[in-house]
Amino acid sequence: MRGLPLMLLLTLWLTGRLAMFLPWVPPLVLAMIDGAFLVIVAGVVWREMVIAKAWGRLPIGVLISLYALANLVFHVLWQAGRATDVAERMALALIMLLLVLIGGKITPGFTEDFLEQEAATKQPAPFSLFDGLSIVLLGLAGMAWVVNPTSLLAGLAFVMAGVIHLVRLVRWYGWLTWREPLVLILHVGYGWLLMAFLLLGTAILGVGLPPEHAIHALTTGAVGVMTLAVMTRASLGHTGRVKHAGLPTVLLYILVNLGAMIRTFGPGLHFPGEVSLSLAAACWSGAYLLFVGTYGRILLSPSLEEKAEP
């Protein structure tokens, strides 16, 4: 998707965000605007899969569709004046699965490309039954958590998922990519993901952080870091530039991770609430502002490959 259709989709997303802050927007209209975005995204994903006959990406289409459904369920419950926690957990569980699927594909893939360039003897383990079982286990943990967020089964399943995905991460040899932060950050982001599994699982079992703090490892940590990791790499690659993380990119990686650490662990270290939240927000938001400042000009300029064409 590019050009006008992409701009229209962006406008719809921005409209939904802005409508949240306008008290005079009727709740039903707000629900329709906000809900339409993910429904259209799911439709676009399915359209592309059908045209390309990319049936191997079927799980992604299903998860995005379910994510759109979770958003609609949230609005229905909210309109009815009922608790929305089930829809929220459903959305978070789907985000976990999406990160595991997408991160589990691009992280070892880009790592393999880098290690081949470096003539390294080690290579990430290929996708196997072990990886498939690790995804299935996470799916079971997520379903148990959605149904009953305090169940022993959900807690144990998340802890097991965290351990298994730690093994999965180790099999990709991420530490060998230390020379290129653009690749290393993918492993860091996946590390936040498995940390979220462990923290959430132990929280459900009554150990460690409260569940609401453990969730920040997923949202500010895994989502925040992996999103920036993909954004920076795609911005360079799709504009014909060398895929290398310069100093500003490394700095924004540091900021987003620092913000996630403060947000997740700050309350447990007895930091004053307002101080902890302010520092985390400054670091995390600062990382994204630095991305805009560093990559905005690049993204608004013609691709170097287009300039090179006769």
C-alpha positions as CSV (number, residue, x, y, z in Angstrom):
1,M,0.0,0.0,0.0
2,R,1.3,3.4,-1.0
3,G,0.2,6.8,-2.1
4,L,-3.3,8.0,-1.6
5,P,-4.7,4.8,0.0
6,L,-1.9,4.8,2.6
7,M,-2.5,8.5,3.3
8,L,-6.3,7.8,3.8
9,L,-5.5,4.9,6.2
10,L,-3.1,7.2,8.1
11,T,-5.8,9.9,8.3
12,L,-8.4,7.4,9.6
13,W,-5.9,6.3,12.3
14,L,-5.2,9.9,13.3
15,T,-8.9,10.7,13.4
16,G,-9.5,7.9,15.8
17,R,-6.8,9.0,18.1
18,L,-7.9,12.7,18.0
19,A,-11.5,11.7,18.6
20,M,-10.5,10.1,21.9
21,F,-9.6,13.6,23.2
22,L,-12.8,15.4,22.0
23,P,-15.5,15.1,24.7
24,W,-18.2,16.2,22.2
25,V,-17.8,13.2,19.9
26,P,-20.7,10.8,20.5
27,P,-19.4,7.4,21.8
28,L,-21.0,5.5,19.0
29,V,-19.3,7.7,16.4
30,L,-16.0,7.3,18.2
31,A,-16.4,3.5,18.3
32,M,-17.1,3.4,14.6
33,I,-14.1,5.6,13.7
34,D,-11.7,3.8,15.9
35,G,-13.0,0.3,15.1
36,A,-12.9,0.9,11.3
37,F,-9.2,1.3,11.2
38,L,-8.2,-2.2,12.3
39,V,-11.1,-3.7,10.3
40,I,-9.7,-2.0,7.2
41,V,-6.1,-3.1,8.0
42,A,-7.3,-6.7,8.4
43,G,-9.1,-6.4,5.0
44,V,-5.9,-5.1,3.4
45,V,-3.8,-7.9,4.8
46,W,-6.3,-10.5,3.6
47,R,-6.5,-8.9,0.2
48,E,-2.7,-8.9,-0.2
49,M,-2.5,-12.5,0.9
50,V,-5.1,-13.7,-1.5
51,I,-3.5,-11.8,-4.5
52,A,-0.1,-13.1,-3.7
53,K,-1.4,-16.5,-2.6
54,A,0.9,-16.1,0.4
55,W,-1.0,-18.7,2.5
56,G,2.1,-19.1,4.7
57,R,1.1,-15.8,6.3
58,L,-2.4,-17.0,7.1
59,P,-1.7,-16.9,10.9
60,I,-0.8,-13.2,10.7
61,G,-4.1,-12.5,8.9
62,V,-6.1,-14.4,11.5
63,L,-4.4,-12.7,14.4
64,I,-4.9,-9.2,13.0
65,S,-8.5,-10.0,12.3
66,L,-8.9,-11.2,15.9
67,Y,-7.1,-8.0,17.1
68,A,-9.7,-5.9,15.2
69,L,-12.4,-8.0,16.8
70,A,-11.0,-7.4,20.3
71,N,-11.1,-3.7,19.6
72,L,-14.7,-3.9,18.6
73,V,-15.6,-6.0,21.7
74,F,-13.9,-3.3,23.8
75,H,-16.1,-0.6,22.3
76,V,-19.3,-2.8,22.7
77,L,-18.5,-3.4,26.4
78,W,-17.7,0.2,27.0
79,Q,-20.9,1.4,25.3
80,A,-22.8,-1.1,27.6
81,G,-21.1,0.3,30.7
82,R,-19.5,-3.0,31.4
83,A,-15.9,-3.9,32.4
84,T,-13.5,-4.0,29.4
85,D,-10.7,-6.0,30.9
86,V,-11.5,-9.2,28.9
87,A,-11.1,-7.3,25.6
88,E,-8.0,-5.6,26.9
89,R,-6.4,-9.0,27.8
90,M,-7.5,-10.4,24.5
91,A,-5.7,-7.6,22.6
92,L,-2.6,-7.9,24.7
93,A,-2.5,-11.7,24.2
94,L,-2.8,-11.2,20.4
95,I,0.0,-8.7,20.5
96,M,2.2,-11.2,22.2
97,L,1.5,-13.8,19.5
98,L,2.0,-11.3,16.7
99,L,5.4,-10.3,18.1
100,V,6.4,-13.9,18.5
101,L,5.5,-14.7,14.9
102,I,6.9,-11.6,13.3
103,G,9.8,-11.2,15.6
104,G,10.5,-14.9,15.3
105,K,10.8,-14.5,11.5
106,I,12.7,-11.3,11.0
107,T,15.1,-11.5,14.0
108,P,16.8,-14.8,12.9
109,G,16.5,-13.8,9.3
110,F,18.3,-10.5,9.6
111,T,20.8,-12.1,12.0
112,E,21.6,-14.8,9.4
113,D,22.2,-12.1,6.7
114,F,24.5,-10.2,9.0
115,L,26.5,-13.2,10.2
116,E,26.9,-14.4,6.6
117,Q,28.4,-11.0,5.8
118,E,30.7,-11.3,8.7
119,A,31.7,-14.9,7.6
120,A,30.7,-16.2,11.1
121,T,30.7,-19.9,11.7
122,K,27.5,-19.7,13.8
123,Q,24.1,-19.3,12.2
124,P,20.6,-19.0,13.8
125,A,18.8,-22.3,14.2
126,P,16.2,-22.7,11.5
127,F,12.5,-22.8,12.3
128,S,11.6,-26.2,13.7
129,L,9.1,-28.2,15.7
130,F,10.6,-26.6,18.8
131,D,9.7,-23.1,17.6
132,G,6.2,-24.2,16.7
133,L,5.6,-25.7,20.1
134,S,6.9,-22.5,21.8
135,I,4.2,-20.5,19.8
136,V,1.5,-23.0,20.7
137,L,2.4,-22.9,24.4
138,L,2.2,-19.1,24.3
139,G,-1.2,-19.3,22.6
140,L,-2.5,-21.6,25.4
141,A,-1.1,-19.3,28.1
142,G,-2.7,-16.3,26.4
143,M,-6.1,-18.0,26.2
144,A,-5.9,-19.1,29.9
145,W,-5.1,-15.6,30.9
146,V,-7.9,-14.1,28.9
147,V,-10.4,-16.4,30.5
148,N,-9.1,-16.2,34.0
149,P,-6.2,-13.7,34.7
150,T,-5.5,-15.1,38.1
151,S,-5.5,-18.8,37.3
152,L,-2.6,-21.1,38.3
153,L,-2.7,-22.5,34.8
154,A,-2.1,-19.1,33.2
155,G,0.8,-18.3,35.6
156,L,2.6,-21.6,35.0
157,A,2.0,-21.5,31.3
158,F,3.5,-18.0,31.0
159,V,6.6,-18.9,33.1
160,M,7.1,-22.0,30.9
161,A,6.6,-19.8,27.8
162,G,9.2,-17.4,29.1
163,V,11.8,-20.1,29.6
164,I,11.2,-21.8,26.3
165,H,11.3,-18.5,24.4
166,L,14.6,-17.7,26.2
167,V,16.0,-20.9,24.7
168,R,14.6,-19.9,21.3
169,L,16.3,-16.5,21.6
170,V,19.7,-18.0,22.6
171,R,19.5,-20.3,19.5
172,W,19.7,-17.2,17.3
173,Y,23.2,-16.1,18.5
174,G,22.2,-12.5,19.0
175,W,25.3,-11.6,20.9
176,L,27.3,-12.1,17.8
177,T,25.6,-9.1,16.2
178,W,27.0,-6.6,18.8
179,R,28.9,-4.7,16.0
180,E,25.6,-3.8,14.4
181,P,23.0,-2.3,16.7
182,L,20.4,-2.4,13.9
183,V,20.4,-6.2,14.2
184,L,21.2,-6.5,17.9
185,I,18.1,-4.3,18.9
186,L,15.8,-7.0,17.4
187,H,17.2,-9.5,19.9
188,V,16.8,-7.0,22.7
189,G,13.2,-6.4,21.8
190,Y,12.5,-10.2,21.7
191,G,14.3,-10.3,25.1
192,W,11.7,-7.9,26.5
193,L,9.0,-10.1,25.1
194,L,10.1,-13.2,27.0
195,M,10.8,-11.1,30.1
196,A,7.1,-10.0,29.9
197,F,6.1,-13.7,29.9
198,L,8.2,-14.4,32.9
199,L,7.2,-11.3,34.8
200,L,3.5,-11.8,34.0
201,G,3.6,-15.5,34.9
202,T,5.3,-14.9,38.3
203,A,3.0,-12.0,39.0
204,I,0.0,-14.2,38.5
205,L,1.6,-16.7,40.8
206,G,2.0,-14.0,43.5
207,V,5.8,-13.5,43.1
208,G,7.6,-10.4,42.0
209,L,5.9,-7.5,40.4
210,P,2.2,-6.8,40.4
211,P,0.5,-7.8,37.1
212,E,-0.1,-4.2,36.1
213,H,3.6,-3.5,36.3
214,A,4.6,-6.7,34.6
215,I,2.4,-5.7,31.6
216,H,4.7,-2.7,31.0
217,A,7.5,-5.1,30.0
218,L,5.3,-6.0,27.1
219,T,3.9,-2.6,26.2
220,T,6.8,-0.2,26.8
221,G,9.4,-2.9,26.5
222,A,8.7,-5.4,23.7
223,V,6.3,-3.3,21.7
224,G,8.2,-0.1,22.1
225,V,11.6,-1.6,21.3
226,M,10.6,-3.9,18.5
227,T,8.5,-1.2,16.8
228,L,11.5,1.2,16.8
229,A,13.8,-1.6,15.6
230,V,11.6,-2.3,12.6
231,M,10.9,1.4,11.9
232,T,14.6,2.3,11.8
233,R,15.7,-0.7,9.7
234,A,12.8,-0.3,7.2
235,S,13.4,3.5,6.9
236,L,17.0,2.9,5.9
237,G,16.3,-0.1,3.7
238,H,13.3,1.3,1.8
239,T,15.0,4.6,1.0
240,G,18.1,2.9,-0.4
241,R,20.4,3.8,2.4
242,V,23.1,1.6,4.1
243,K,21.5,-0.5,6.9
244,H,23.7,0.7,9.7
245,A,22.7,2.3,13.0
246,G,24.5,5.6,13.5
247,L,24.9,7.5,16.8
248,P,21.4,9.1,16.8
249,T,19.9,5.6,16.2
250,V,21.9,4.0,19.0
251,L,20.8,6.9,21.3
252,L,17.1,6.4,20.6
253,Y,17.6,2.6,21.2
254,I,19.1,3.5,24.6
255,L,16.3,5.9,25.4
256,V,13.5,3.5,24.6
257,N,15.0,0.7,26.6
258,L,15.8,3.0,29.6
259,G,12.2,4.3,29.5
260,A,10.9,0.7,29.5
261,M,13.1,-0.3,32.4
262,I,12.1,2.7,34.5
263,R,8.4,2.1,33.7
264,T,8.6,-1.6,34.5
265,F,10.9,-1.7,37.5
266,G,10.8,1.8,38.9
267,P,7.7,1.3,41.1
268,G,9.3,-2.0,42.5
269,L,12.4,0.0,43.4
270,H,10.3,2.4,45.3
271,F,10.9,5.4,43.0
272,P,8.4,8.2,43.7
273,G,5.4,7.5,41.4
274,E,5.4,10.9,39.6
275,V,9.2,10.9,39.2
276,S,9.2,7.3,37.9
277,L,6.4,8.0,35.4
278,S,7.9,11.3,34.3
279,L,11.3,9.9,33.7
280,A,9.9,6.9,31.8
281,A,7.7,9.1,29.7
282,A,10.6,11.5,28.9
283,C,12.9,8.7,27.8
284,W,10.4,6.6,25.9
285,S,8.7,9.5,24.2
286,G,12.1,11.1,23.6
287,A,13.2,8.0,21.7
288,Y,10.3,8.4,19.3
289,L,10.8,12.1,18.9
290,L,14.5,11.5,18.1
291,F,13.3,9.0,15.5
292,V,11.1,11.8,13.9
293,G,14.0,14.2,14.0
294,T,16.5,11.7,12.6
295,Y,14.4,9.8,10.0
296,G,11.7,12.3,9.2
297,R,13.8,14.1,6.5
298,I,14.8,10.7,5.1
299,L,11.3,9.5,4.8
300,L,10.0,12.7,3.2
301,S,12.8,12.7,0.6
302,P,13.0,10.6,-2.5
303,S,14.7,7.2,-2.2
304,L,18.4,7.1,-3.1
305,E,17.5,4.3,-5.5
306,E,15.0,6.5,-7.3
307,K,17.5,9.3,-7.6
308,A,20.0,6.8,-9.1
309,E,17.5,5.7,-11.8
310,P,18.2,7.3,-15.3
